Amino acid sequence: MTPAITHVGVVGGGRMGGGIAQVFATLGARVVVVEGSASSADAARARIGDSLRRAADRGKLSADPAHVLDRIEFVSEIGALPSAAELVVEAVPEVPTLKAGVLTAVEARVSPGTVLATNTSSLPVGELSAALRRPERFLGMHFFNPVPGSKLVEVITTPATAEPVVGQVLAWVRALGKTDVVVRDSPGFATSRLGVLLGLEAIRMLEEGVSDATAIDTAMELGYGHPMGPLRSTDLVGLDVRLAIAEHLHRTLGERFEPPRMLREKVAAGELGRKSGRGFHTWTP
């Protein structure tokens, strides 16, 4: 039986990293969040604190939000990670060189038994492991936004990933109350590959004047039972993030993933979705 997880590190305290820290702290683990500076660490603390209070107000959190937040330490140096952490999740932006550098620095800090994971939605996990001394203890843990409310974690394995490590990670995912799917390392994995393809086609329909954004989203929500339409989902993920994933899939899988002109234009104009207040829909704070 896999023991309960007690110490977790998260590198990157943005929306995804903060959510990952929140769910492990809610589970009872001590969590260390590494940000790039003291000011960004303070901002991460504020975001997670607000998220915990909202969860409590909605009846989604039975624990005292302040007590959960007390289990999270915010630092600005990878050297402050606990060497005995059972798991460290890298959750920095989707830049391969940045992720690889973070992972090698984390591996040099933690113990040989620590499991390392990358929270990537599309980057090749095997390539990220190339510089690691212990690739058998590395895999992908693709969490979904918003992490506390999402039900899925996509676990991505490489040929080097050890089977006991996979089993350990699946036990932790289930302890979080989430469902896992295990996929092999391939472009876009399962979720991004399908989700991006649907989103790109919805954008092309909008370009062609088939209908407006609300109608296209409603058609998929009510007609096919999707909890969120593809354009609203793109707004939530971030148009810049979706464009980067589409460009990667276009390079690796071919023309069907070519980003539409409208997506490029909106990103260039700063219309990035919910985080900027406007994407395919208008968002209020």
NORURKA-V121307 format. One line per field, one symbol per residue. phi: phi as a letter, one per 20 degrees, with the letter a starting at -180 (. if undefined). Layout:
phi = ???
//
This chain:
phi = .fffedccdcdodfgffffffffffffofecddddfbfffffffgffffffffffffemeceffgfffffedddcccffefffegfbcdecegfcgffffffffffgfeeffefedcdedebffffffegeefcffdcbdceeceegfefdcceddddgeffgffgffffffgfffndddcdcefbgmldffffffffffffffffgemgaeffffffgffefcmffbfffffffffofffffffffffffedoffdfffgfffffffenedogfdnbbeceddg
//
